[in-house]
């Protein structure tokens, strides 16, 4: 399984990286000087300026070790570029996310300490990091050390862009705030009216079936309202990026809630949503809103286009990764190009035993991107028994313990 997450705006981010004027493979003394300052600041033998592209990571400058271009599976900086905040790991071997990382595990160089700041272009895109490494664990850097490291990162960006850092950021930030305020108002208002109306309808209905359907619609409206709030809070309009709101999530509870919310509408279609099977006993560290978006999309695809029996399942695979599946007993036609199911506005060809009406447009691409943002993978599998849409999340999300 892939060992790194993928930014939500990866395609645009990579294009922005390739357009930076000073971002060439040729090194300059100024970047070496900055790296030496970082190594001294954090008392580490190794420091570098990394550049993270689509499939690899390379170095504008490295001091203390010889490093060439490497796959992103061997990179720490692919994690650093996932947010604007510094990433500090005092002992990589003791951290569930990195204990089996190729640079940490037995047979590798034995990295133990990492401290880095993302390098953020004036356009808002993150292209790499300025970081320090050691083969020994460290105490956490002080706030002052991290502040200085961040300023040195700004100097790297300024040298590459040939302009003072941050000058171009003011206008996008203002535009972003205005855009989010406008969109937020336009989306929240009708949702508030819909939710209130449905609550009134639920209170006035006597027929059990209609009451159940209205209650299901009300819960779906609440889910949509939470989705809008999540997108507005954690999206960056200027770059098209999205961040995670990570909290402990109990998958078994989530699947049970989805069963309760969607069973009435599934019944009306003369289909069956069987009770979920879940053996993931502990919470996982994830963005609950994003997972609900993904599972809802996959479930609705199965309901609208799949067989007459649909099920939800969560388990650990043999490697310890978390696997959440949406299963149905419909079959994909042999002519279907599965890879096209991940493309926006594509329906993947003709479908057998399932209609294509309204289907497979943006749901699967959005789901794939949100799962990759978690460092996971989305797989669609078809067999004689049916179709399975599987979300696979890295095992460190299950092993990382968090308290609330």
C-alpha positions in Angstrom: 0.0 0.0 0.0 1.1 3.6 -0.7 2.9 5.1 2.3 2.0 8.8 1.7 -1.1 11.0 1.3 -1.9 12.9 -1.8 -3.0 16.6 -1.7 -6.6 17.2 -2.9 -5.3 19.8 -5.4 -2.4 17.6 -6.6 -2.7 18.2 -10.3 -2.8 22.0 -9.9 0.0 21.9 -7.2 2.4 20.0 -9.5 1.7 22.5 -12.3 2.5 25.4 -9.9 5.8 23.7 -8.9 6.9 23.3 -12.5 6.3 27.0 -13.2 8.4 28.4 -10.3 11.2 30.5 -12.1 14.1 29.5 -9.8 13.1 25.9 -9.2 15.8 24.2 -11.4 18.0 21.2 -10.6 21.0 23.6 -10.4 22.0 24.4 -6.8 23.1 27.8 -5.5 25.2 28.7 -2.5 22.3 30.6 -0.8 20.3 27.3 -0.4 23.3 25.5 1.0 23.8 28.3 3.5 20.2 28.1 4.6 20.5 24.3 5.1 23.6 24.7 7.2 21.7 27.2 9.3 18.9 24.8 9.8 21.3 21.9 10.8 22.9 24.2 13.3 19.6 25.5 14.6 18.2 22.0 15.3 21.5 20.3 16.1 21.1 17.8 13.3 23.7 16.4 10.9 21.4 16.6 7.9 19.2 19.3 6.4 17.7 19.8 2.9 15.4 21.8 0.7 13.1 19.2 -0.9 10.8 19.5 -4.0 7.9 17.1 -4.1 6.6 16.4 -7.6 4.0 14.0 -9.0 5.8 10.7 -8.3 9.2 11.7 -6.9 11.0 14.0 -4.5 14.3 15.7 -5.4 16.5 18.2 -3.6 17.4 21.8 -4.4 20.1 21.6 -1.7 21.3 18.9 0.8 23.9 19.1 3.5 25.3 16.3 5.6 24.5 13.4 3.3 24.4 12.5 -0.4 20.8 12.2 -1.6 19.5 11.8 -5.1 15.9 11.8 -6.5 13.8 9.3 -4.7 10.2 7.9 -5.0 7.6 9.5 -2.8 7.2 6.3 -0.8 10.6 7.1 0.7 9.8 10.7 1.5 8.8 12.4 4.8 8.2 15.7 3.0 5.1 14.3 1.2 3.5 14.4 4.7 4.8 17.9 5.5 3.2 19.5 2.4 -0.3 18.3 3.5 -0.7 21.5 5.6 0.8 24.9 6.3 2.0 23.8 9.7 5.4 22.5 10.7 5.8 18.7 11.0 7.9 17.5 13.9 8.5 13.9 14.9 10.9 13.4 17.8 11.2 9.6 17.3 10.1 8.3 13.9 10.4 4.7 15.0 7.9 5.2 17.8 5.3 6.9 15.6 2.6 4.6 14.1 2.6 6.6 10.8 6.4 6.2 10.3 7.6 3.1 12.2 7.5 1.0 9.0 8.6 3.8 6.7 11.5 2.7 4.4 13.8 5.4 5.8 13.0 4.3 9.4 12.5 0.5 9.4 15.3 -2.0 9.6 17.3 -2.2 6.4 17.0 1.6 5.8 19.2 4.5 6.9 17.5 4.5 10.3 16.1 8.0 10.4 14.8 8.9 13.9 14.2 12.7 14.1 12.5 14.9 11.6 11.5 18.6 11.7 10.4 20.5 8.7 8.2 23.4 7.5 6.3 23.4 4.2 7.6 25.7 1.5 4.6 27.7 0.4 4.6 29.7 -2.8 3.0 33.2 -2.9 0.2 31.6 -4.9 -0.6 29.4 -1.9 0.7 26.1 -3.3 3.0 24.0 -1.2 5.9 22.6 -3.2 8.3 21.0 -0.7 9.9 21.5 2.6 12.9 22.8 4.5 13.8 20.3 7.1 16.4 18.7 9.4 17.0 15.0 9.9 18.9 12.9 12.5 19.6 9.3 13.1 19.0 9.8 16.8 15.7 10.9 18.5 15.5 14.4 19.8 13.6 16.5 22.2 10.9 18.6 20.6 12.2 21.9 19.2 11.3 25.1 21.1 8.6 27.5 19.7 11.5 29.9 19.0 13.4 27.3 16.9 10.3 26.5 14.9 9.7 30.2 14.3 13.2 30.6 13.0 12.9 27.5 10.8 9.7 29.0 9.3 11.5 32.3 8.6 14.3 30.4 6.9 11.6 28.6 4.8 10.2 32.0 3.7 13.8 32.9 2.6 14.0 29.8 0.4 10.7 30.7 -1.3 11.7 34.3 -1.7 15.0 33.3 -3.4 13.2 30.9 -5.7 10.4 33.4 -6.7 12.8 36.4 -6.8 10.3 38.4 -4.7 9.5 39.1 -1.0 7.6 36.2 0.4 3.8 36.6 0.8 3.4 39.8 -1.3 1.0 38.1 -3.7 -1.0 36.3 -1.0 -3.1 39.2 0.2 -5.4 39.4 -2.7 -6.2 35.7 -2.9 -6.9 35.6 0.8 -9.3 38.5 0.6 -11.0 37.0 -2.5 -11.2 33.7 -0.7 -12.9 35.2 2.4 -15.4 37.0 0.2 -16.2 33.9 -1.9 -16.6 31.7 1.1 -18.9 34.2 2.8 -21.1 34.5 -0.3 -21.3 30.7 -0.9 -21.8 30.0 2.7 -24.8 32.3 2.9 -26.3 31.0 -0.4 -26.0 27.3 0.7 -27.0 27.6 4.4 -30.2 29.6 3.8 -32.1 26.9 1.7 -30.7 24.1 3.9 -32.1 25.8 7.0 -35.5 26.2 5.4 -35.5 22.5 4.2 -34.5 21.2 7.6 -37.2 23.2 9.4 -39.9 22.2 6.9 -39.0 18.5 7.2 -39.1 18.7 11.0 -42.6 20.1 10.7 -43.6 17.4 8.3 -42.2 14.6 10.5 -44.3 16.0 13.5 -47.5 16.0 11.5 -47.4 12.6 9.8 -49.3 9.7 11.2 -48.6 7.0 8.6 -45.5 5.0 9.7 -44.1 4.6 6.3 -44.3 8.3 5.3 -43.0 9.2 8.8 -40.0 6.9 8.3 -39.3 8.4 4.8 -39.6 12.0 6.0 -37.3 11.2 8.9 -34.7 9.8 6.5 -34.9 12.9 4.4 -34.5 15.1 7.4 -31.3 13.2 8.5 -30.0 13.5 4.9 -30.5 17.2 5.0 -28.6 17.4 8.3 -25.8 15.4 6.7 -25.7 17.8 3.7 -25.6 20.8 6.1 -22.6 19.3 7.9 -21.0 18.6 4.6 -21.3 22.2 3.5 -19.9 23.4 6.8 -16.9 21.0 6.5 -16.2 22.1 2.9 -16.4 25.8 3.8 -14.2 25.5 6.9 -11.4 23.3 5.5 -11.3 24.3 1.8 -8.8 26.8 0.3 -10.5 28.5 -2.7 -7.2 30.1 -3.9 -5.5 26.8 -4.5 -8.3 24.3 -4.7 -6.8 22.4 -1.7 -8.6 20.8 1.2 -7.4 19.8 4.7 -8.5 17.1 7.1 -10.3 17.7 10.4 -8.9 14.5 12.1 -10.7 13.1 15.1 -11.2 9.6 16.6 -14.0 8.0 14.5 -15.8 4.8 15.4 -16.4 3.1 12.1 -18.9 0.5 13.5 -21.1 3.4 14.9 -20.9 5.2 11.6 -22.0 2.2 9.5 -24.9 1.6 11.9 -26.0 5.2 11.5 -25.8 4.9 7.7 -27.9 1.8 7.8 -30.6 3.5 9.8 -30.6 6.6 7.7 -30.7 4.9 4.2 -32.7 1.7 4.9 -36.1 3.4 4.3 -35.2 4.8 0.9 -33.6 1.5 -0.1 -36.7 -0.4 0.9 -38.9 1.9 -1.3 -36.8 0.8 -4.3 -37.6 -2.9 -3.5 -34.0 -3.4 -2.5 -32.4 -4.6 0.8 -29.7 -2.8 2.8 -28.5 -5.6 5.0 -27.1 -4.9 8.5 -23.5 -3.9 8.4 -20.7 -6.2 9.5 -17.9 -4.4 11.4 -14.9 -5.9 13.3 -12.9 -2.7 13.6 -13.5 -2.3 17.4 -11.3 0.7 18.1 -11.6 4.2 16.7 -9.5 5.3 13.8 -8.0 8.8 13.3 -9.7 10.3 10.3 -12.0 13.1 9.0 -15.4 11.8 9.9 -17.2 14.2 7.5 -15.0 13.2 4.6 -15.6 9.5 5.3 -19.3 10.0 5.4 -19.2 11.8 2.1 -17.3 8.9 0.6 -19.4 6.1 2.0 -22.6 7.9 1.1 -21.4 8.3 -2.5 -20.5 4.7 -2.8 -23.7 3.5 -1.1 -25.9 5.6 -3.4 -24.0 4.3 -6.5 -24.7 0.8 -5.3 -28.4 1.6 -4.6 -29.0 3.3 -7.9 -26.9 1.1 -10.1 -26.2 -2.1 -8.3 -28.1 -5.3 -7.4 -31.0 -5.8 -5.1 -28.8 -6.6 -2.0 -26.4 -4.0 -0.7 -24.2 -4.3 2.4 -21.6 -2.3 4.4 -18.5 -4.0 5.9 -15.5 -2.8 7.9 -12.5 -5.0 8.8 -8.7 -5.1 9.1 -6.9 -6.9 6.3 -4.0 -9.3 6.8 -1.5 -6.3 6.9 -3.5 -4.4 9.5 -5.0 -1.8 7.1 -8.6 -0.7 7.6 -10.9 -1.8 4.8 -14.4 -0.3 4.5 -16.5 -1.9 1.7 -19.8 -1.2 0.0 -21.0 -4.4 -1.5 -23.8 -5.3 -3.9 -24.8 -8.4 -5.9 -24.8 -6.6 -9.3 -22.2 -7.2 -11.9 -20.1 -5.0 -14.1 -20.1 -5.7 -17.8 -16.9 -7.1 -19.2 -16.6 -4.1 -21.5 -16.5 -1.6 -18.6 -13.2 0.2 -18.3 -12.8 0.3 -14.5 -10.1 3.0 -14.6 -12.7 5.4 -16.2 -14.9 5.1 -13.2 -12.4 7.5 -11.5 -12.7 10.2 -14.1 -15.0 13.2 -13.6 -18.2 13.1 -15.8 -17.4 9.6 -17.0 -19.7 6.6 -16.5 -17.1 3.9 -17.4 -18.9 2.5 -20.4 -22.0 0.4 -20.5 -23.1 -1.3 -17.3 -24.7 -4.7 -17.0 -27.5 -5.3 -14.5 -27.3 -1.6 -13.4 -28.5 1.6 -15.1 -26.3 4.5 -15.8 -28.9 7.2 -15.1 -27.4 10.1 -13.2 -24.5 7.9 -12.4 -20.8 7.8 -11.7 -20.1 11.4 -12.5 -18.3 13.3 -9.8 -19.0 10.9 -6.9 -16.2 8.5 -7.5 -13.5 11.0 -8.4 -14.4 13.0 -5.3 -14.3 9.9 -3.2 -10.9 8.8 -4.6 -9.4 12.3 -3.8 -10.7 12.4 -0.3 -9.4 8.9 0.4 -6.0 9.7 -1.1 -6.0 12.8 1.1 -6.1 10.3 4.0 -3.2 8.4 2.6 -5.6 5.6 1.5 -6.8 4.0 -1.7 -10.1 3.4 -3.4 -10.6 0.1 -5.4 -13.6 -1.0 -7.4 -13.7 -4.8 -7.9 -16.1 -6.9 -9.9 -16.7 -10.7 -9.8 -19.4 -13.2 -10.6 -20.7 -12.7 -7.1 -21.1 -8.9 -7.4 -19.3 -5.6 -7.1 -17.3 -4.2 -4.2 -16.2 -0.6 -3.7 -13.4 -0.8 -1.1 -11.8 2.1 0.9 -8.4 1.0 2.3 -6.9 3.3 4.9 -3.3 2.9 6.2 -3.0 0.9 9.5 -1.4 3.7 11.4 -4.8 5.4 11.4 -6.0 2.5 13.5 -2.9 2.2 15.6 -2.7 5.9 16.5 -4.5 6.3 19.8 -6.2 9.6 20.5 -8.3 10.6 23.5 -11.2 12.9 23.5 
